[in-house]
């Protein structure tokens, strides 16, 4: 059955359709002037040559490729007051770092770092534009891993999996934080250079001075070699990791609250920390 509009109704419909073009209005939003800051990411580790990555922040709508300034001078001050320059020697290879994932360094030293619990280090980063970043960090005492264990589920065949437990005791002092990584494979064959199977961060707010037992889901098979690496970190490192995770989750999500990156450096953005760790390896049999 066909329907016909009356002339008056037809005219109104035509006028309504013609007016739809006015519903779209392009608006140019002026963006405020943006001033780039230096970004510093440095993880010192005893026995390894000190290195760090220096880049700059970029506007939200710009390219995601990092901007690497070439006019930056970096100085690392040792616990005895010795100033050690870290020359600009960028490494653009995609090396895997157990802490930060794919590791890139813009500056690197020449000799392995000697560090002991309680040692205080300072970093000084300055460029020719007058941007100046400083930071101070203290090496924490490593926390021993008491034991690592596993337990299988009651399934069979390919569904038979084991969860993994890492046990350690938190010191009586408050505000201790930890990062636990579990790597699967033989450590002697470079397993620790791969991405971790598990990577979690916890704080001692509810378990201060008590025993920690960190577990996983059922994800390991019989024959797996599992290495637990327990990092004793300060609250600033913990907050930095939490803020970067929140920022990644909020990026591109119109319903998420924007998240700022927490930094423990002054004059810029980033993190400066000394890694203090212990390891334990167990074969799932």
N, C-alpha and C positions, 0 to 999 in steps of 0.2 A: 504494500500500500504506500502510495506517495503522499508526502505532506508538503503543503505550499504555505509560505509565509505571506501574510497580508502585506500590502505595499508599505504601510507605516512601519510594521515590524521589520521588514526587509531593509528599509532605509536606516533604521536604528542599528541593525546588525552590521551594516556596511560601515557606518560611522564609528561603531565600537572597534571594529577590526582596524580601521584606519588609525584610530588613536592609540593602538597597542604599541606602535613604533615609538611613542613618546615615553613608554614605561622604562626604557633603557636609557640611562644617562651616565656617560663616562665621566669619572671624577679623577682628577690628578691630585694625589695626596703628596704634599711636599715632605720629604724625609729630613729629619734634623741632620746637621753636620756630624760626621762620625770621626772619632779620633782613635786610631788603632793603638792597642797596648801590646807590650811584650808578653809572650806566653813562655813560661819556663817549666820544664818537666825534668826533674833530676832525682835519680834513685842511686845513692851511693851503696856499695856493697863491699864488705871486707874481702880482700884478695883479688878484686877486679879493678881494672883501670877505670877511674872515674870519667863519666861522660854525661852529657845532658843534651836536650833538644830545646832550641830557642826558635820560636816562630812568632807570628803576630796575630791578633784577633782580626776578624774581617766582618763586614756588615752581614746581617742575616740573609739578605737576598743576593749576596755575591757568590762567586764560585767557592765550592767547598775545598778546593785544593789549598794546602797550607802555604802560607807566605813565609819564606825563610830569609830573614835579613842577613846580609853579608858584612855589615859594619859593626858587629857586636863583639865586645871584649868581655871575657869571662874570667873571674878569679875565684879560686876555691881557697879558703883560709882553713888551715889545719888546726887541730887542738892546741898545738904549741905556738900558734901565731904565725907560722910560716905561710906566706902567700904563694899559691901554686897557680900559674896561668894555665888555662885550658884552651889551646889553639883551636881556630876554626878549621875543622877537617870534616866536612859533612859526609855522611855515609848514606847513600840513597838505595842501598840494597835492602830487600825485605827480610831482615833477620828476625827470628822469633825470640822474644824476651819473655821469661817466665812470669814477669810481673805486669808489664804493660801491653803484652801482645806483640804486634809487629813493632820492632824497635827501630827508631831512627835517631841518630845523634848528629848534632851540628857541631859540637865541640867535644874534644876528648883529650885526656891527659896522656902521660907517657909511662907512668909506673903504677903498679897495683896499689890499691888503697890499704893502709893499715888502720884499723879501727877497733876500738874496744868499748864495751859498755860504759856509758857515762861520758864518752868523748863528744865534744861539741864542735860542729862544723858550721862555717858561714859561706854563703855564696854571694857574689857581687856580679851583676850583669848590667852593662851600660852600652849604649850605642851612640852614634854621632849626632843623633837628633835630640839628645838630652834625656831620653827615656832611661830610667834607672830602676832596677829591681834588686832587692836584697832579701835574704832569708837566713834563718838559723835553725838548726836541727840537732838533736841529741840521739846518739845510738842507745837503744834500749837493750836490756839483758835478754838473751834468747831464752825462751820457755821450753823446757824439755818435753817431748812427747812421751807419756807414760806407757802407752800401748796402742797398737792398731789391731783391729779384729774384723771379722766378717761373719755373716750368717746367711745361709741359703734359704730360699722359700721352699715350699713343699711341692713345687711343680716338677715336671719332667721334661726331657728333651730340650728343645731350643728355648723354652720358657723358664728353664731353671736358671735363676739369677741369684746373686748375692748382694746384700748391702754391706757398706763399709763403715766402721766406727773408728774415730780418732779420739783418744783420751789424753787429757792434760789437766794440770791444776793451775788455776789462776792465782797470782800473788795477792797478798792482802791489800795492796794499794789499789785505790779506785782509779777509774778511767783508763784501764788497760783495754786495748782492742786487738783483734786478731784477724788475720786473713789465712784461710786454709785452702791449699790447692792439692788436688789429687791428680797425678799423672799415671797413665796406663802404659806399660811397656818397660823394657829393660833400661835402667838409667845409664848403664855403661854404653849403650848404643844410641844415646841422644834422646831418650824419651822425655827428659825434662825440658828439652828445647821445643817441644811441640805444645800445642794448645792444651790446657788442662781439661780433664774429664769433669772435674768439679772445681768451682771457684766461689768461695763464700766468705763473707765478712761478718764478724760478730763483736759485741761489746760485753763488758762484764757488769753492766748496770744491775742485772738481776741475780747474777751468780758471782759476786765479788768474793774472792778468797775461797771459792769452792771448785769442785771437780767439774770440768767441761767434758761432755760427750757429744761430739758432732757426727751425725750420721747422714747417710745418703739414701737415695731410693735403690730399688733392686736394679742394678745396672752393670754388674760385673759378672764375668764368666769364669768357670773353672779354668785354671791355667794362667789367668791374668796376673801380671806383676804390677802392684799398685804402690806408688810412692807418695806419702803424705809430706807436704812441706808446710810447716806452721810458721807464719811471720808474726812477730810481736810488733805491733804498730801503735803509734800514738793516736789520739783522738782526731788530730788535724788530718792525718792520712785517711782515717776512717770516714770523716765527713767529706773529704775530697772525693773518695770513691762513691759514696752515696749520692753526692750532688751530680757527678758526671753520669751516673746511671739514671737519675731522675731526669736530667736534661735530655739524654738520648730517648727516653720513653716519651717525653713531652714533645719532642721535635716532630712537627708535621701532624700532631694530633690537635684538632681545633677545640677539643673538650678538656684538654689537660692544662693544668696550671703551669705557666712558664717557671723554669727552675734555673736559678743562678748557680754558677760554679763556685764552690767554696775554695779559697786559696789560703796557704800559710806563708805566702811571700808578700812583700810590701812593694808597691809601685807598679804592679802588674798582676798577672793571673798565673796560677800554677801551683806546683807542689815541689817541696824539697825535703827529702827523707833519707834516712839510713836504714837499710834492710837488715833485720836481725832474724835469723831463721834456724830451725832445726828440721831434720828429716827422719823418716822411718819408712822402710820398705817391707812389704809382705806379699807372698805369693798366694793367690787364692787357689786352694787345692780341693 
